[in-house]
Amino acid sequence: MSYVIASDDNRFEYDVLNKDLVLVDFYAEWCGPCKIMAPILEEVAREVWPGTKVIKVDIDENKYLSERYNIRSIPTMLLFAKGKEIARKTGTQEKHLLVGWLEERSS
């Protein structure tokens, strides 16, 4: 069972904007660094679940969201709290740094 939820232009508001704390990973299937991040994000989602949701958005299939959030490189991770973007990281991240980043902003 995957703990990372795929979202899209149509479901984004429901999946992200009405929740307490959500990490959104903007990625693409062809992106090497995104493939490196996928299992790391899965582990993070398992560890912080259910307090924080982890959502993934394919930039090639969801152009509206990519433009709306000014995604210029991938992977880009946005952290939302109650519908507002509160932090952003770009590029691959080590698991412990990502967990620390989430813990720092969830308290």
C-alpha atoms as an extended CHARMM CRD file, in Angstrom:
* protein
*
       107  EXT
         1         1  MET       CA              0.0000000000        0.0000000000        0.0000000000  PROA      1               0.0000000000
         2         2  SER       CA              1.3310000000        3.4090000000       -0.9560000000  PROA      2               0.0000000000
         3         3  TYR       CA              1.1520000000        6.1900000000        1.5960000000  PROA      3               0.0000000000
         4         4  VAL       CA              1.8930000000        8.8470000000       -1.0320000000  PROA      4               0.0000000000
         5         5  ILE       CA             -1.2980000000        9.9780000000       -2.7670000000  PROA      5               0.0000000000
         6         6  ALA       CA             -1.3650000000       11.0240000000       -6.4360000000  PROA      6               0.0000000000
         7         7  SER       CA             -3.3090000000       14.2190000000       -6.9990000000  PROA      7               0.0000000000
         8         8  ASP       CA             -4.1610000000       16.2960000000      -10.0530000000  PROA      8               0.0000000000
         9         9  ASP       CA             -5.6410000000       19.5900000000      -11.2090000000  PROA      9               0.0000000000
        10        10  ASN       CA             -9.1540000000       18.3970000000      -10.3310000000  PROA      10              0.0000000000
        11        11  ARG       CA             -8.4670000000       16.8940000000       -6.8880000000  PROA      11              0.0000000000
        12        12  PHE       CA             -5.7970000000       19.2690000000       -5.6110000000  PROA      12              0.0000000000
        13        13  GLU       CA             -8.1120000000       21.5000000000       -3.5970000000  PROA      13              0.0000000000
        14        14  TYR       CA             -9.6720000000       18.5130000000       -1.8530000000  PROA      14              0.0000000000
        15        15  ASP       CA             -6.3340000000       16.7250000000       -1.2900000000  PROA      15              0.0000000000
        16        16  VAL       CA             -4.2840000000       19.7180000000       -0.2070000000  PROA      16              0.0000000000
        17        17  LEU       CA             -5.9810000000       23.0270000000        0.4240000000  PROA      17              0.0000000000
        18        18  ASN       CA             -8.4230000000       21.8680000000        3.0970000000  PROA      18              0.0000000000
        19        19  LYS       CA             -5.9470000000       19.9070000000        5.2390000000  PROA      19              0.0000000000
        20        20  ASP       CA             -3.7660000000       20.8560000000        8.2050000000  PROA      20              0.0000000000
        21        21  LEU       CA             -0.2930000000       19.9010000000        6.9230000000  PROA      21              0.0000000000
        22        22  VAL       CA              0.4760000000       18.5390000000        3.4570000000  PROA      22              0.0000000000
        23        23  LEU       CA              3.7560000000       17.9470000000        1.6330000000  PROA      23              0.0000000000
        24        24  VAL       CA              3.3050000000       18.1520000000       -2.1380000000  PROA      24              0.0000000000
        25        25  ASP       CA              5.9610000000       16.6690000000       -4.4050000000  PROA      25              0.0000000000
        26        26  PHE       CA              5.9570000000       18.0720000000       -7.9390000000  PROA      26              0.0000000000
        27        27  TYR       CA              7.6920000000       15.5060000000      -10.1460000000  PROA      27              0.0000000000
        28        28  ALA       CA              7.8270000000       13.9190000000      -13.6190000000  PROA      28              0.0000000000
        29        29  GLU       CA              8.1330000000       10.2870000000      -14.6480000000  PROA      29              0.0000000000
        30        30  TRP       CA             11.2420000000       11.0160000000      -16.7580000000  PROA      30              0.0000000000
        31        31  CYS       CA             13.0780000000       12.8690000000      -13.9600000000  PROA      31              0.0000000000
        32        32  GLY       CA             16.0340000000       10.9680000000      -12.4540000000  PROA      32              0.0000000000
        33        33  PRO       CA             16.1840000000       12.9390000000       -9.1770000000  PROA      33              0.0000000000
        34        34  CYS       CA             12.4020000000       12.4880000000       -8.8290000000  PROA      34              0.0000000000
        35        35  LYS       CA             12.8770000000        8.7210000000       -9.0450000000  PROA      35              0.0000000000
        36        36  ILE       CA             15.4600000000        8.9610000000       -6.2530000000  PROA      36              0.0000000000
        37        37  MET       CA             12.9930000000       10.9110000000       -4.1000000000  PROA      37              0.0000000000
        38        38  ALA       CA             10.0260000000        8.5480000000       -4.6130000000  PROA      38              0.0000000000
        39        39  PRO       CA             11.0510000000        5.8590000000       -2.0770000000  PROA      39              0.0000000000
        40        40  ILE       CA             12.2840000000        8.5230000000        0.3560000000  PROA      40              0.0000000000
        41        41  LEU       CA              8.9130000000       10.2680000000        0.2380000000  PROA      41              0.0000000000
        42        42  GLU       CA              7.1660000000        6.9260000000        0.7120000000  PROA      42              0.0000000000
        43        43  GLU       CA              9.2090000000        6.3030000000        3.8710000000  PROA      43              0.0000000000
        44        44  VAL       CA              8.5320000000        9.8170000000        5.1320000000  PROA      44              0.0000000000
        45        45  ALA       CA              4.8010000000        9.3960000000        4.4720000000  PROA      45              0.0000000000
        46        46  ARG       CA              4.7800000000        6.1610000000        6.4710000000  PROA      46              0.0000000000
        47        47  GLU       CA              6.6090000000        7.7620000000        9.3940000000  PROA      47              0.0000000000
        48        48  VAL       CA              4.5790000000       10.9660000000        9.6770000000  PROA      48              0.0000000000
        49        49  TRP       CA              1.2250000000        9.5120000000        8.6550000000  PROA      49              0.0000000000
        50        50  PRO       CA             -1.5160000000       10.5090000000        9.5520000000  PROA      50              0.0000000000
        51        51  GLY       CA             -0.3200000000       13.8560000000       10.9070000000  PROA      51              0.0000000000
        52        52  THR       CA              1.0490000000       14.9720000000        7.5660000000  PROA      52              0.0000000000
        53        53  LYS       CA             -0.1820000000       13.9120000000        4.1580000000  PROA      53              0.0000000000
        54        54  VAL       CA              2.2480000000       13.4230000000        1.3010000000  PROA      54              0.0000000000
        55        55  ILE       CA              0.8380000000       14.1350000000       -2.1560000000  PROA      55              0.0000000000
        56        56  LYS       CA              2.5240000000       13.8520000000       -5.5520000000  PROA      56              0.0000000000
        57        57  VAL       CA              1.6490000000       15.8640000000       -8.6620000000  PROA      57              0.0000000000
        58        58  ASP       CA              2.9730000000       14.9690000000      -12.1230000000  PROA      58              0.0000000000
        59        59  ILE       CA              3.9180000000       18.2780000000      -13.7690000000  PROA      59              0.0000000000
        60        60  ASP       CA              3.4710000000       16.9120000000      -17.2920000000  PROA      60              0.0000000000
        61        61  GLU       CA             -0.1300000000       15.9200000000      -16.6360000000  PROA      61              0.0000000000
        62        62  ASN       CA             -1.0380000000       18.9030000000      -14.4550000000  PROA      62              0.0000000000
        63        63  LYS       CA              0.1750000000       22.0360000000      -16.2020000000  PROA      63              0.0000000000
        64        64  TYR       CA             -2.2680000000       24.2820000000      -14.3410000000  PROA      64              0.0000000000
        65        65  LEU       CA             -0.8250000000       23.4050000000      -10.9230000000  PROA      65              0.0000000000
        66        66  SER       CA              2.7500000000       23.6650000000      -12.2000000000  PROA      66              0.0000000000
        67        67  GLU       CA              2.0680000000       27.1890000000      -13.4100000000  PROA      67              0.0000000000
        68        68  ARG       CA             -0.0150000000       28.1780000000      -10.3950000000  PROA      68              0.0000000000
        69        69  TYR       CA              2.8090000000       27.2930000000       -8.0090000000  PROA      69              0.0000000000
        70        70  ASN       CA              5.6090000000       28.4910000000      -10.2740000000  PROA      70              0.0000000000
        71        71  ILE       CA              7.3740000000       25.1350000000      -10.5230000000  PROA      71              0.0000000000
        72        72  ARG       CA             10.5870000000       25.7510000000      -12.4920000000  PROA      72              0.0000000000
        73        73  SER       CA             12.6260000000       22.6750000000      -11.5920000000  PROA      73              0.0000000000
        74        74  ILE       CA             11.8820000000       19.2440000000      -10.2220000000  PROA      74              0.0000000000
        75        75  PRO       CA             11.6080000000       17.6910000000       -7.8330000000  PROA      75              0.0000000000
        76        76  THR       CA             10.0820000000       20.5980000000       -5.9480000000  PROA      76              0.0000000000
        77        77  MET       CA              8.3670000000       20.0050000000       -2.6200000000  PROA      77              0.0000000000
        78        78  LEU       CA              5.8830000000       22.4900000000       -1.2310000000  PROA      78              0.0000000000
        79        79  LEU       CA              4.6210000000       22.3750000000        2.3210000000  PROA      79              0.0000000000
        80        80  PHE       CA              1.0820000000       23.6020000000        2.9160000000  PROA      80              0.0000000000
        81        81  ALA       CA             -0.5720000000       24.4050000000        6.2370000000  PROA      81              0.0000000000
        82        82  LYS       CA             -4.3190000000       25.0190000000        6.1590000000  PROA      82              0.0000000000
        83        83  GLY       CA             -4.1970000000       25.7670000000        2.4390000000  PROA      83              0.0000000000
        84        84  LYS       CA             -1.2630000000       28.1990000000        2.4680000000  PROA      84              0.0000000000
        85        85  GLU       CA              2.1950000000       27.4430000000        1.1500000000  PROA      85              0.0000000000
        86        86  ILE       CA              4.5630000000       27.8210000000        4.1000000000  PROA      86              0.0000000000
        87        87  ALA       CA              7.8200000000       26.3620000000        2.7510000000  PROA      87              0.0000000000
        88        88  ARG       CA              9.4940000000       25.0370000000       -0.3830000000  PROA      88              0.0000000000
        89        89  LYS       CA             12.4700000000       22.8050000000       -1.1830000000  PROA      89              0.0000000000
        90        90  THR       CA             13.9050000000       21.9910000000       -4.5950000000  PROA      90              0.0000000000
        91        91  GLY       CA             16.0880000000       19.0520000000       -5.5600000000  PROA      91              0.0000000000
        92        92  THR       CA             16.7630000000       15.7400000000       -3.8940000000  PROA      92              0.0000000000
        93        93  GLN       CA             16.7000000000       15.7030000000       -0.1100000000  PROA      93              0.0000000000
        94        94  GLU       CA             18.0460000000       13.1880000000        2.3670000000  PROA      94              0.0000000000
        95        95  LYS       CA             15.3560000000       11.5040000000        4.4200000000  PROA      95              0.0000000000
        96        96  HSD       CA             16.4940000000       12.8000000000        7.8170000000  PROA      96              0.0000000000
        97        97  LEU       CA             16.6420000000       16.3750000000        6.5080000000  PROA      97              0.0000000000
        98        98  LEU       CA             13.1630000000       16.0960000000        5.0220000000  PROA      98              0.0000000000
        99        99  VAL       CA             11.7350000000       14.6610000000        8.2610000000  PROA      99              0.0000000000
       100       100  GLY       CA             13.4070000000       17.4540000000       10.2330000000  PROA      100             0.0000000000
       101       101  TRP       CA             11.9840000000       20.0460000000        7.8510000000  PROA      101             0.0000000000
       102       102  LEU       CA              8.4870000000       18.6330000000        8.3880000000  PROA      102             0.0000000000
       103       103  GLU       CA              8.8330000000       18.3650000000       12.1560000000  PROA      103             0.0000000000
       104       104  GLU       CA             10.1310000000       21.9220000000       12.3800000000  PROA      104             0.0000000000
       105       105  ARG       CA              7.0510000000       23.2730000000       10.6190000000  PROA      105             0.0000000000
       106       106  SER       CA              4.4300000000       20.9910000000       12.1530000000  PROA      106             0.0000000000
       107       107  SER       CA              4.9830000000       22.1320000000       15.7130000000  PROA      107             0.0000000000
